[in-house]
Amino acid sequence: MTALESISLKPDAPPAKGSGSSRALFRRLFWLYQGGCAAAIVIVMFLAFLGEEFTLYQWIVLSLMTPLVVAGYNIPDVVLITRHHRPIGRALDMLDRGERPPTDVLAEAVVGALNLPFYSFMRVTFVHGPLVTILTAIVLPGANLLFGTEYQLWQILAFCATTMFFASPTHAIFEYFGVSRVMVPIIVRLSSAMGGVLPPEYQARLVSIRLKSKLLYLAIFVTALPLIFFGLSMVFKVERMLRLSGVQPTVGQMAPFYIWIAGVLLVCVLGSVIMALLTAQEVSRSASLLVSGMRDVELGNLEDVRIEVVSTDEYADIFRGFELMLEALREEQLILAISNDLAGELQLDLLIARIMRATTELLNAERSTLFVYDPKTDELVSLFAEGDLIHEIRIPSDTGIAGAVFRSGVSENIANPYADPRFNASVDRETGFHTETILCHPIFNKQGGCVGVTQVLNKHGGGGFTAKDEARLRAFSAQIAVCLENARLFDDVLSMKNYNESILKSTSNGVITFDDEDRIVTTNEAARRLLGVSDTLTGVPAREAFSGVNAWIAEQLERSDRAKESNLAVDAEIARAGDSAASVNLTAAPLIDANEAVIGSMLVLEDITAEKRVRSTMARYMSKEVADQLLEAGESELTGKDQTVSILFSDVRGFTTIAETIGARGTVAMLNEYFTEMVDVIFEHGGILDKYIGDAIMALFGAPFAGPDDADNAVRTANQMLVELAALNARRAADGAKAIDIGLGISTGDVIVGNIGSIKRMEYTVIGDNVNLASRLEGANKYYGSKILFSEFTKRGLTADHLTREIDLIRVKGKDFPVAVHEALGYRAGELDRGLGLMLERYAAGLAAYRARAWGDAQENFRLALQAMPGDGPSAMYLDRARTFAETPPTADWDGVWTLTSK
């Protein structure tokens, strides 16, 4: 029993180290076989000792010859045992090595293990027994020839018959039951390793030994044949005894004895066989009734199963237990049927009424009531059945038996309610009903909270409710809890559905949902309006709804489903029926459940058609990035505010003369070509176009969004504009057109930024001193002979290295304070090795001498600067100033500031 329990708990556990379950099984089978042989030899020798009349010499020879006979019949028996063990051992060896045997190997082993007791029985009965008898019949006469033992014929025949009729059945029975016990844990282990039902083709190979066959074997081989042998040996012994006594009886004299022996044998043999057959028939009849009932139970026909107890044996107890099981199954089936009926009802009011009727039917009671807790009023609410009328009853949650059960969570079975102080008799008075017995049980939700109670009144047939009724109501209350939970969940889902539909209806974005086969489930009004359709498109496949130029939408949807992640298409176009294309931002997202399975998908369509028009308009004034930021920030960024901005002014030199020369159309064409190149440069460096002022351009850096590189971007833009202008002039020269020359001025500082203008027309621009200063610096280029001038405020805002030089301290018209002015030379960086570098060096030395009033040194350095870079405007200007001051020195309070008298 211990070994069986161990293997059944851990069927795949490997054997202990140093042992193999296959070899251990073979050894057990071998020693069981030897034990059966030993038992048979003992019985034969015992009977031979009592009746064979062997001499001492004959016993000695027989004892010496027995090992030869044993060796002779052992060989074929061991061969057959090995053959029967082989499929079982193969599977066990694989399990011992920790391998998973194939199913066919395990099935073959299970069949062999189940059939092995029968194989052992058949081997002993039809191979071992006859072989031992034959060997005995050969060995005993041989001993007479070899050793002169003088075994008598009757002794040889009696010994062979004893071997056949006594030893062989004893061995067969011993080995059959021994092998059956040994194979139990092996079968459990193999079946557990297979982990399933034996395949049908292997089940057909199982040998079924019916009880009738077993009883007939016992009647014939254990009773009938030994009795016949006993009768014949009795006749022989009596006649031998008489002859040895000198009496020679005739057949007539012995006839009564022969008849008596034959009659006793006949009655005993027929009695044993008939008893075996009748016992087998009785057992089979009872077993057939039980099997038939079990088949009906398997088919679900519980009401048709009837097994009457008509005996007092073990089957009577089995039948009683089976009937009890049937009764429990019928109750369970009734509960399941009622629960299934209730599960189809999702409307709470109707559900409660049906629950009351089902509970009354289940417990064979007069009336039942379901109280549901209302947390809003702290009351137990019921629907009470009275005939065809249904009334609502409300009681405080701590009143009466129902309230006590609800508060305590413990069921109550009360035989005399009126004697219980908790009973509220007012309900009986109101309804006219007399309560005799009460069974009340709490109802718990899945979180363990009490949500109500079930109360059953007045058991039919008198008496109170039993413990079985309590168990039934407890089981049914659990089903009621599930039904109530489902009904409430349905209400919640319905509310959520209505809520979601309201959201979809009110949202401005188009939303389309699809099932797991990419068929449209829902479309909101915004989606239908965006697609230009009036139909809901429910059930239409995505490939059909989005075809032609819109096929990319279905592809986005399929790609999203495959990757299980959202796909975004920005600024895409959707062709719609009878209308122009719509611009959208489209998001395709899979709908994934809690098990990570795709249950559908969704499209969200954001209509950006109007926004795109605004963006397109804004792109004329600023770069795409700035426009995107401005749209994202909203209108608040366009209101007036103080902000540090770098302002750039550019102006075409000699524009009036050029316009008069090339005419109006030529002027427009030239300006369009020029503005295109310049504005692209402004956008490239994050600036916005404030306005065109005739042939002049005003650009802003740092509006509407300030950045750390605004001053750098303004200076880079000015340098790049001159580079692009040179390329433009090269193209114009190739066409025979006159070159364009421009000047640029930059200043940085706090200005007012925002929408400025009238209510009817407004303009986003900046105003402030630095705007004017940038404009003055653009004009100052004419005086200094430079291209790009920027203020000291811009200089302080630079964060990167730029090729620049200081030009002057000037006081522009309309301002009292001086401003340091610098020139940007980044556009001439390629000339550093061609004189520009030397010029800047001499220029810086000349400016230092100039401010130190060393007029001679200043003149010399500026002369060398012009020599290094002829035509340098600032060097020529300072050379003239130094000559003038050398002739007429300035006053002692001269501060080096130059005042510009023109714009």
KOLLOMAR-63318 format. One record per residue (C-alpha): x, y, z; residue in three letters. Coordinates in steps of 0.25 Angstrom, whole numbers, padded with zeros to 4 digits, always signed. Each point is the difference from the previous one (the first is absolute). Layout:
N
XYZala;...
END
This chain:
903
+0000+0000+0000met;+0011+0009+0003thr;+0007-0002-0013ala;-0013+0002-0008leu;-0003+0013+0008glu;+0014+0005-0003ser;-0001-0002-0015ile;-0014+0005-0002ser;+0004+0013+0007leu;+0013+0002-0009lys;-0002-0009-0012pro;+0012+0006-0008asp;+0009-0001+0012ala;+0013-0007-0004pro;+0004-0012+0008pro;+0011+0000+0011ala;+0014+0001-0005lys;+0006-0014-0003gly;-0014-0006-0003ser;-0008-0001-0013gly;-0015-0002+0001ser;+0001-0009-0012ser;+0010-0009+0006arg;-0007+0000+0013ala;-0013-0003-0006leu;+0006-0012-0008phe;+0006-0005+0013arg;-0013+0001+0007arg;-0007-0008-0011leu;+0011-0011+0000phe;-0001-0002+0015trp;-0015+0000+0000leu;+0001-0011-0011tyr;+0010-0008+0009gln;-0009+0002+0012gly;-0011-0006-0008gly;+0009-0012-0004cys;+0004-0002+0014ala;-0015+0000+0005ala;-0003-0010-0011ala;+0012-0009+0004ile;-0004+0000+0015val;-0014-0004-0004ile;+0004-0011-0009val;+0010-0006+0010met;-0010+0001+0011phe;-0010-0008-0008leu;+0010-0009-0005ala;+0005-0003+0014phe;-0015-0003+0005leu;-0004-0009-0012gly;+0012-0004-0009glu;+0006-0011+0009glu;+0014+0004-0005phe;+0012-0008+0007thr;+0011+0007+0006leu;+0009-0002-0012tyr;-0011+0005-0010gln;-0001+0013+0009trp;+0015+0002-0001ile;+0000-0002-0015val;-0013+0009-0002leu;+0007+0011+0009ser;+0013-0001-0009leu;-0008+0000-0013met;-0009+0012+0004thr;+0010+0011-0003pro;+0002-0005-0014leu;-0015+0001-0002val;-0001+0014+0006val;+0012+0004-0009ala;-0007-0006-0012gly;-0013+0008+0002tyr;+0006+0012+0005asn;+0007+0003-0014ile;-0013+0002-0009pro;-0007+0007+0012asp;+0011+0010+0002val;+0000+0003-0015val;-0015+0003+0000leu;+0002+0009+0012ile;+0011+0008-0007thr;-0009+0001-0012arg;-0012+0005+0008his;+0009+0010+0008his;+0007+0006-0012arg;-0010+0011-0004pro;-0002+0004+0014ile;+0015+0000+0003gly;+0003+0009-0012arg;-0010+0011+0005ala;+0006-0001+0014leu;+0014+0001-0005asp;-0003+0013-0007met;-0008+0006+0012leu;+0012-0004+0009asp;+0009+0008-0009arg;-0009+0012+0001gly;-0004-0001-0015glu;-0015+0001-0005arg;-0003-0013-0007pro;-0008+0001-0013pro;-0015-0002+0002thr;+0000-0013-0008asp;+0011-0006+0010val;-0008+0005+0012leu;-0013-0006-0005ala;+0007-0013-0004glu;+0006-0001+0014ala;-0014+0003+0007val;-0007-0011-0008val;+0011-0010+0003gly;+0000+0004+0015ala;-0016-0001+0001leu;+0001-0014-0008asn;+0012-0005+0008leu;-0008-0008+0011pro;-0008-0007-0011phe;+0012-0003-0008tyr;+0006-0006+0013ser;-0012-0008+0003phe;-0001-0005-0015met;+0015-0004+0000arg;-0001-0008+0013val;-0013-0007-0004thr;+0003-0003-0015phe;+0015-0001+0000val;+0006-0002+0014his;-0010-0010+0005gly;+0001-0009-0012pro;+0015+0001-0002leu;+0002-0004+0015val;-0009-0012-0002thr;+0007-0004-0012ile;+0014+0001+0006leu;-0005-0008+0012thr;-0006-0011-0009ala;+0014+0000-0007ile;+0009+0001+0013val;-0007-0011+0008leu;+0001-0011-0010pro;+0014+0004-0003gly;+0004-0001+0014ala;-0005-0015+0000asn;+0009-0002-0012leu;+0012+0007+0005leu;-0001-0002+0015phe;-0009-0012+0002gly;-0010+0008+0009thr;-0011-0009-0005glu;-0011+0011+0000tyr;-0013-0007-0002gln;-0009+0005-0012leu;-0011+0004+0010trp;+0010+0008+0008gln;+0005+0007-0013ile;-0014+0003-0005leu;-0005+0005+0014ala;+0013+0009+0001phe;-0003+0006-0014cys;-0015+0002+0004ala;+0004+0006+0013thr;+0009+0010-0008thr;-0011+0003-0010met;-0012+0001+0009phe;+0006+0006+0013phe;+0013+0006-0003ala;-0003+0008-0013ser;-0013+0007+0005pro;+0007+0003+0013thr;+0012+0007-0007his;-0010+0007-0010ala;-0008+0006+0011ile;+0012+0004+0008phe;+0007+0007-0012glu;-0013+0007-0005tyr;-0003+0007+0013phe;+0015+0003+0003gly;+0002+0006-0013val;-0013+0008+0001ser;+0005+0006+0013arg;+0014+0003-0006val;-0005+0007-0012met;-0009+0010+0007val;+0011+0011+0002pro;+0006-0003-0013ile;-0013+0002-0007ile;-0003+0013+0008val;+0014+0005-0004arg;-0001-0003-0015leu;-0014+0006-0001ser;+0004+0013+0007ser;+0011+0001-0010ala;-0009-0002-0012met;-0009+0011+0006gly;-0012-0004-0008gly;-0010-0011-0004val;+0005-0013-0006leu;-0001+0001-0015pro;-0012-0008-0006pro;+0009-0009-0008glu;+0007-0004+0013tyr;-0012-0001+0008gln;-0005-0011-0010ala;+0013-0008+0004arg;-0004-0001+0015leu;-0005-0014+0005val;-0012+0001+0008ser;-0002-0012+0010ile;-0014-0001+0004arg;-0004-0004+0014leu;-0008-0012-0006lys;+0013-0005-0007ser;+0008+0001+0014lys;-0011-0007+0007leu;-0001-0011-0010leu;+0015-0002+0001tyr;-0001-0001+0015leu;-0011-0010-0002ala;+0007-0009-0010ile;+0015+0001+0004phe;-0001+0002+0014val;-0013-0008+0004thr;-0004-0010-0012ala;+0013-0005-0005leu;+0006-0002+0014pro;-0013-0007+0004leu;+0000-0009-0012ile;+0015-0004+0003phe;-0004-0002+0015phe;-0011-0009-0004gly;+0008-0009-0010leu;+0012+0000+0010ser;-0010-0005+0011met;-0005-0011-0009val;+0014-0004-0003phe;+0005+0001+0014lys;-0012-0009+0005val;+0002-0011-0010glu;+0015+0000+0003arg;-0002-0001+0014met;-0010-0011-0002leu;+0010-0008-0009arg;+0011+0002+0010leu;-0009-0006+0010ser;-0002-0012-0008gly;-0014+0004-0004val;-0004-0001-0015gln;-0013+0007-0001pro;-0008-0001-0013thr;-0006+0012-0008val;-0013-0003+0005gly;+0004+0000+0014gln;+0007+0014-0002met;-0011+0006-0009ala;-0008+0006+0012pro;+0013+0007+0004phe;+0003+0004-0014tyr;-0014+0006-0002ile;+0001+0007+0014trp;+0014+0006-0004ile;-0006+0004-0014ala;-0012+0006+0006gly;+0007+0009+0011val;+0010+0004-0011leu;-0012+0004-0010leu;-0007+0008+0011val;+0012+0007+0005cys;+0005+0004-0014val;-0014+0004-0005leu;-0002+0007+0013gly;+0013+0008-0001ser;-0002+0003-0015val;-0015+0004+0002ile;+0003+0009+0013met;+0011+0007-0008ala;-0009+0003-0012leu;-0012+0004+0009leu;+0010+0009+0009thr;+0006+0006-0013ala;-0014+0002-0005gln;-0005+0007+0012glu;+0012+0009+0001val;-0001+0003-0015ser;-0014+0004+0002arg;+0003+0009+0011ser;+0012+0006-0007ala;-0008+0001-0013ser;-0011+0008+0008leu;+0011+0009+0005leu;+0007+0002-0013val;-0013+0003-0007ser;-0003+0010+0010gly;+0014+0006-0001met;-0002+0001-0015arg;-0013+0008+0002asp;+0007+0009+0009val;+0011+0002-0010glu;-0011+0004-0010leu;-0007+0009+0009gly;-0013-0008+0002asn;+0000+0001+0015leu;-0015-0001+0001glu;-0001-0014-0008asp;+0010-0006+0010val;-0006-0009+0010arg;+0008-0011+0008ile;-0008-0008+0010glu;+0007-0006+0012val;-0005-0015-0001val;+0012-0007+0008ser;+0008+0001+0013thr;+0014-0002-0005asp;+0010+0010-0004glu;-0007+0005-0012tyr;-0012+0004+0009ala;+0010+0010+0006asp;+0005+0004-0013ile;-0014+0002-0006phe;-0004+0009+0012arg;+0013+0009-0002gly;-0003+0001-0015phe;-0015+0004+0003glu;+0006+0011+0010leu;+0009+0004-0011met;-0011+0001-0010leu;-0008+0008+0009glu;+0011+0010+0002ala;+0002+0001-0015leu;-0015+0002-0002arg;+0001+0012+0010glu;+0012+0005-0007glu;-0006-0001-0014gln;-0012+0007+0005leu;+0008+0011+0006ile;+0008+0001-0013leu;-0013+0000-0008ala;-0005+0011+0008ile;+0013+0008+0000ser;+0001-0002-0015asn;-0015+0005-0001asp;+0003+0012+0009leu;+0013+0003-0008ala;-0008+0004-0012gly;-0007+0011+0007glu;+0008+0013+0001leu;-0011+0009+0004gln;+0001+0001+0015leu;-0015+0002+0004asp;-0004-0013-0008leu;+0012-0007+0005leu;-0004+0002+0014ile;-0014-0005-0003ala;+0005-0013-0007arg;+0010-0002+0012ile;-0011-0001+0010met;-0008-0010-0008arg;+0012-0009-0002ala;+0004+0001+0014thr;-0014-0004+0004thr;+0000-0012-0009glu;+0014-0005+0004leu;-0003+0000+0015leu;-0014-0005-0001asn;-0005+0012+0007ala;-0012+0009+0000glu;+0007+0013-0003arg;+0013+0006-0001ser;+0006+0014+0000thr;+0012+0006-0005leu;+0005+0013+0007phe;+0010+0008-0007val;+0008+0011+0008tyr;-0002+0015-0005asp;+0012+0007+0005pro;-0006+0014-0003lys;-0011-0002+0010thr;+0006-0011+0009asp;-0012-0009-0002glu;-0003-0014-0005leu;-0009+0000-0012val;-0008-0011-0004ser;-0010-0004-0011leu;-0011-0009+0008phe;-0009-0010-0008ala;-0014+0000+0004glu;-0009-0007-0011gly;+0002+0007-0013asp;+0004+0013+0007leu;+0014+0005+0004ile;+0002+0010+0011his;+0013+0007+0004glu;+0004-0002+0015ile;+0010+0009+0006arg;+0006-0002+0014ile;+0012+0006+0007pro;+0012-0008-0002ser;+0001-0004+0015asp;-0015-0003+0002thr;-0006-0014+0001gly;+0006-0014-0003ile;+0005+0005-0014ala;+0007+0012+0006gly;+0007-0009+0011ala;+0005-0009-0011val;+0004+0011-0009phe;+0008+0007+0012arg;+0006-0013+0005ser;+0002-0007-0013gly;-0004-0013+0007val;-0012-0009-0004ser;-0012-0002+0009glu;-0010-0012+0000asn;-0011+0004+0009ile;-0011-0010+0004ala;-0009+0009+0007asn;+0002+0015-0005pro;-0011+0006+0010tyr;+0008-0005+0011ala;+0013+0008-0005asp;+0001+0014+0004pro;+0006+0004-0013arg;-0012-0004-0008phe;-0007+0011-0006asn;-0015-0004+0000ala;-0005+0013-0006ser;+0003-0006-0014val;-0009-0012+0003asp;-0011+0010+0005arg;+0001+0008-0013glu;+0000-0011-0010thr;-0009-0010+0008gly;+0010-0011-0001phe;+0004-0009+0012his;+0014-0003+0002thr;+0003-0014+0006glu;+0014-0003-0003thr;+0012+0009-0006ile;+0013-0004-0007leu;+0008+0013-0003cys;+0014+0000-0006his;+0009+0012-0004pro;+0004+0003-0014ile;+0015+0004-0002phe;+0006+0006-0012asn;+0014-0004-0005lys;+0007+0010+0009gln;-0006-0007+0012gly;-0010+0011+0003gly;-0014-0003+0003cys;-0010+0006-0010val;-0013-0006+0004gly;-0007-0012+0007val;-0009-0012-0005thr;-0012-0003+0009gln;-0008-0013-0002val;-0013-0001+0008leu;-0008-0012+0004asn;+0005-0014-0005lys;-0011-0008-0007his;-0005-0013+0008gly;+0003+0006+0014gly;+0012+0000+0008gly;+0012+0009-0001gly;+0011+0002-0010phe;+0011-0011+0000thr;+0015+0001+0000ala;-0001-0004-0015lys;-0009+0011-0003asp;+0010+0009+0006glu;+0011-0005-0009ala;-0010+0001-0012arg;-0003+0015+0004leu;+0015+0002+0002arg;+0004-0005-0014ala;-0012+0007-0006phe;+0003+0013+0006ser;+0014+0000-0006ala;-0006-0002-0014gln;-0010+0012+0004ile;+0012+0009+0003ala;+0006-0003-0014val;-0013+0003-0006cys;-0002+0013+0007leu;+0015+0004-0003glu;-0003-0003-0015asn;-0012+0008+0000ala;+0007+0012+0007arg;+0011-0002-0009leu;-0009+0000-0012phe;-0006+0013+0005asp;+0014+0006+0001asp;+0004-0005-0013val;-0013+0006-0006leu;+0003+0013+0007ser;+0014+0000-0005met;-0004-0003-0014lys;-0010+0012+0000asn;+0011+0009+0006tyr;+0011-0004-0010asn;-0011+0002-0011glu;-0002+0014+0005ser;+0015+0003+0000ile;+0001-0005-0014leu;-0011+0008-0004lys;+0005+0013+0006ser;+0014-0001-0003thr;+0006+0008-0012ser;+0009-0011-0005asn;-0005-0011-0009gly;+0001-0013+0007val;-0002-0014-0007ile;+0000-0013+0007thr;+0003-0014-0007phe;-0002-0014+0005asp;+0011-0011-0001asp;-0003-0002-0014glu;+0001+0015-0004asp;-0014+0002-0002arg;-0006+0013+0004ile;-0007+0000+0014val;-0003+0015+0003thr;+0002+0013-0007thr;-0003+0013+0007asn;-0007+0012-0007glu;+0014+0008-0001ala;+0006-0012-0008ala;-0012-0001-0009arg;+0000+0015-0003arg;+0015-0001-0002leu;-0001-0012-0010leu;-0012+0007-0007gly;-0009-0012+0002val;-0014-0001+0007ser;+0000-0015+0003asp;+0005-0005+0013thr;+0009-0011-0009leu;-0003-0010+0011thr;+0005-0014-0004gly;+0008+0006-0013val;+0014-0006-0001pro;+0011+0010+0002ala;+0006-0003-0014arg;-0014+0003-0006glu;-0002+0012+0008ala;+0014+0006-0003phe;+0003-0003-0015ser;+0007+0007-0011gly;+0008+0012+0004val;-0005-0003+0015asn;+0006-0014+0000ala;+0011+0005+0008trp;-0009+0001+0012ile;-0003-0015+0000ala;+0014-0003-0001glu;+0003+0009+0012gln;-0011-0008+0007leu;+0006-0013-0003glu;+0014+0004+0003arg;-0004+0005+0014ser;-0007-0014+0002asp;+0012-0008-0004arg;+0010+0009+0009ala;-0010+0001+0011lys;+0004+0015+0001glu;-0006+0013-0004ser;+0003+0006-0014asn;+0000+0015-0002leu;-0002+0007-0014ala;+0002+0015+0001val;-0006+0010-0010asp;-0005-0011-0009ala;-0012+0002-0010glu;-0013-0008-0001ile;-0008+0001-0013ala;-0015+0001+0003arg;-0012-0001-0008ala;-0005+0012-0007gly;+0010+0009+0007asp;+0014+0005+0000ser;+0011-0008+0008ala;+0000+0001+0015ala;+0013+0001+0007ser;+0001-0008+0013val;+0010-0005+0010asn;-0004-0015+0001leu;+0003-0010+0011thr;-0002-0015-0002ala;+0000-0007+0014ala;-0002-0015+0003pro;-0011-0004+0011leu;+0007-0010+0009ile;-0007-0007+0011asp;+0006-0005+0014ala;+0006-0012-0007asn;+0008+0008-0010glu;-0009-0005-0011ala;-0004+0010-0011val;-0016+0001+0000ile;-0001+0011-0010gly;+0006+0013-0004ser;-0004+0015+0000met;+0003+0012-0009leu;+0000+0014+0005val;-0001+0011-0010leu;+0004+0014+0004glu;-0005+0010-0011asp;+0011+0010-0002ile;-0005+0006-0013thr;-0003+0014+0005ala;+0013-0001+0009glu;+0008-0003-0013lys;-0006+0012-0007arg;+0005+0008+0012val;+0013-0007+0000arg;+0002+0003-0015ser;-0003+0014+0002thr;+0010+0001+0012met;+0010-0007-0008ala;+0001+0013-0008arg;+0005+0008+0012tyr;+0008-0010+0008met;+0007-0014-0001ser;-0008-0013+0002lys;+0006-0002+0014glu;-0004+0013+0005val;-0014-0001-0006ala;-0002-0014+0007asp;+0004+0006+0013gln;-0009+0012-0001leu;-0012-0009-0004leu;+0003-0009+0012glu;+0001+0011+0009ala;-0012+0007-0004gly;-0005+0014-0001glu;+0006+0004+0013ser;+0013+0001-0006glu;-0005+0011-0010leu;-0004+0010+0011thr;+0008+0012+0004gly;+0012-0003+0009lys;+0014+0005+0003asp;+0011-0009-0006gln;+0015+0000-0005thr;+0000-0001-0015val;+0011+0002-0010ser;-0005+0009-0012ile;+0006-0001-0014leu;-0002+0011-0010phe;+0004-0002-0015ser;-0001+0011-0011asp;+0004+0000-0015val;+0009+0011-0004arg;-0003+0008-0012gly;-0014-0006-0001phe;-0007+0012-0006thr;+0011+0001-0011thr;-0002-0015-0003ile;-0015+0001+0000ala;+0000+0011-0010glu;+0010-0008-0009thr;-0007-0013-0001ile;-0015+0005+0001gly;-0011-0005+0009ala;-0001-0015-0004arg;+0015-0001+0000gly;+0000+0006+0014thr;-0011-0010+0005val;+0007-0012-0006ala;+0014+0005+0006met;-0006+0002+0014leu;-0007-0013+0000asn;+0013-0007-0004glu;+0007+0007+0011tyr;-0010-0001+0011phe;-0001-0015-0003thr;+0015-0003+0002glu;+0001+0010+0013met;-0013-0005+0007val;+0005-0015-0002asp;+0013+0004+0008val;-0008+0007+0011ile;-0009-0013+0001phe;+0012-0009+0000glu;+0005+0007+0012his;-0013+0000+0008gly;-0004+0014-0003gly;-0013+0005-0004ile;-0004+0011-0010leu;-0006+0012+0006asp;-0003+0008-0012lys;+0005+0005-0014tyr;+0002+0015+0000ile;+0001+0003-0015gly;+0013-0007-0003asp;+0004-0001+0014ala;-0001-0012+0009ile;-0003-0001+0015met;+0003-0013+0007ala;-0001-0004+0015leu;+0008-0010+0007phe;-0006-0004+0014gly;-0015+0002-0003ala;-0009-0005+0003pro;+0009-0010+0008phe;+0013+0005+0006ala;+0013-0009-0001gly;+0014+0001+0004pro;+0005+0001-0014asp;-0008+0011-0005asp;+0011+0010-0002ala;+0009-0010-0006asp;-0011-0004-0010asn;-0002+0014-0004ala;+0015+0002-0003val;+0000-0013-0007arg;-0012+0004-0008thr;+0006+0013-0004ala;+0013-0007-0005asn;-0007-0011-0007gln;-0009+0011-0007met;+0012+0006-0006leu;+0006-0014-0005val;-0014-0003-0006glu;+0000+0014-0006leu;+0013-0002-0007ala;-0005-0013-0006ala;-0012+0007-0005leu;+0008+0011-0006asn;+0008-0010-0007ala;-0012-0006-0007arg;-0005+0014-0003arg;+0013+0004-0006ala;-0001-0012-0009ala;-0014+0005-0004asp;+0006+0014-0003gly;-0008+0006+0012ala;+0006+0010+0010lys;+0005-0005+0013ala;-0007+0003+0013ile;+0007+0006+0012asp;-0006+0000+0014ile;+0004+0005+0014gly;-0005-0006+0013leu;-0001+0005+0014gly;-0003-0009+0013ile;-0003+0004+0014ser;-0004-0008+0012thr;-0008+0004+0012gly;-0013+0001+0008asp;-0012+0003-0009val;-0015-0001+0000ile;-0005-0012-0008val;-0014-0003-0004gly;-0012+0002-0009asn;-0001+0015-0002ile;-0010+0007-0009gly;-0015+0003-0001ser;-0011-0009+0004ile;-0002-0003-0015lys;+0014-0002-0004arg;+0012-0004+0009met;+0014-0003-0002glu;+0010-0008+0008tyr;+0012+0009+0002thr;+0010+0006+0010val;+0002+0014+0004ile;+0011+0007+0008gly;+0013+0008+0000asp;+0008-0012-0005asn;-0009-0001-0012val;+0003+0014-0004asn;+0015-0002+0004leu;+0001-0012-0010ala;-0006+0008-0011ser;+0010+0011+0003arg;+0011-0010-0001leu;-0005-0005-0013glu;+0001+0014-0005gly;+0014+0003+0006ala;+0006-0010-0009asn;+0000+0011-0011lys;+0008+0009+0009tyr;+0011-0011+0004tyr;+0000-0007-0013gly;-0003-0013+0007ser;-0011-0011-0003lys;-0004-0005+0014ile;-0001+0008+0013leu;-0005-0004+0013phe;-0001+0006+0014ser;+0008-0003+0012glu;-0013-0006+0006phe;+0000-0010-0011thr;+0015-0002+0003lys;-0003-0003+0015arg;-0010-0011-0005gly;+0009-0008-0008leu;+0004-0013+0005thr;+0008-0005-0012ala;+0013+0005-0006asp;-0002+0009-0012his;+0009+0008-0009leu;-0003+0014+0004thr;+0007+0013+0002arg;-0004+0013+0008glu;-0004+0011-0009ile;-0003+0012+0009asp;-0007+0007+0012leu;-0012+0007-0007ile;-0011+0008+0005arg;-0012-0002-0010val;-0010+0010-0003lys;-0011+0002+0010gly;+0009-0007+0011lys;+0009+0007+0011asp;+0008-0013+0004phe;+0011-0005-0008pro;+0000-0014-0005val;+0012-0009-0004ala;-0001-0005-0014val;+0006-0013-0006his;+0001-0005-0014glu;-0002-0015-0003ala;+0010-0006-0010leu;-0004-0014+0000gly;-0004+0000-0014tyr;+0014+0004-0004arg;+0007-0011+0009ala;+0006-0006-0013gly;+0008+0013-0002glu;+0008-0001+0013leu;+0013-0005-0007asp;-0002+0009-0011arg;+0002+0013+0007gly;-0012+0001+0009leu;+0008-0006+0012gly;+0011+0011-0001leu;-0010+0011-0002met;-0008-0004+0012leu;+0013+0000+0008glu;+0005+0014-0005arg;-0014+0005+0002tyr;-0001-0004+0014ala;+0014+0007+0003ala;-0005+0013-0008gly;-0013+0000+0009leu;+0008-0001+0013ala;+0009+0011-0005ala;-0012+0009-0004tyr;-0006-0001+0013arg;+0013+0003+0007ala;+0001+0013-0009arg;+0013-0006-0006ala;-0005+0006-0014trp;+0013-0003-0007gly;+0000-0015+0004asp;-0014-0001-0003ala;+0002+0005-0014gln;+0012-0009-0002glu;-0008-0013+0004asn;-0013+0004-0008phe;+0009+0003-0012arg;+0006-0014+0002leu;-0014-0006+0002ala;-0004+0006-0013leu;+0012-0005-0007gln;-0003-0014+0005ala;-0015+0001-0004met;-0002+0011-0010pro;-0014+0006+0000gly;-0003-0003+0015asp;-0010+0011+0004gly;+0002+0001+0015pro;+0016+0001-0002ser;-0002+0011-0010ala;-0010+0007+0009met;+0009-0001+0012tyr;+0012+0005-0009leu;-0007+0013-0003asp;-0004+0002+0014arg;+0014-0002+0005ala;+0005+0010-0010arg;-0011+0010+0004thr;+0003-0001+0015phe;+0015+0001-0003ala;-0002+0013-0006glu;-0011+0005+0009thr;+0000-0009+0013pro;-0013-0002+0008pro;-0003+0007+0013thr;+0005-0006+0013ala;-0013-0006+0004asp;-0001-0008-0013trp;-0006-0014+0003asp;+0002-0006-0014gly;-0015-0001-0003val;-0005+0004-0014trp;-0014+0005-0002thr;-0007-0004-0012leu;-0009+0012-0005thr;-0008-0008-0010ser;-0008-0013+0000lys;
END
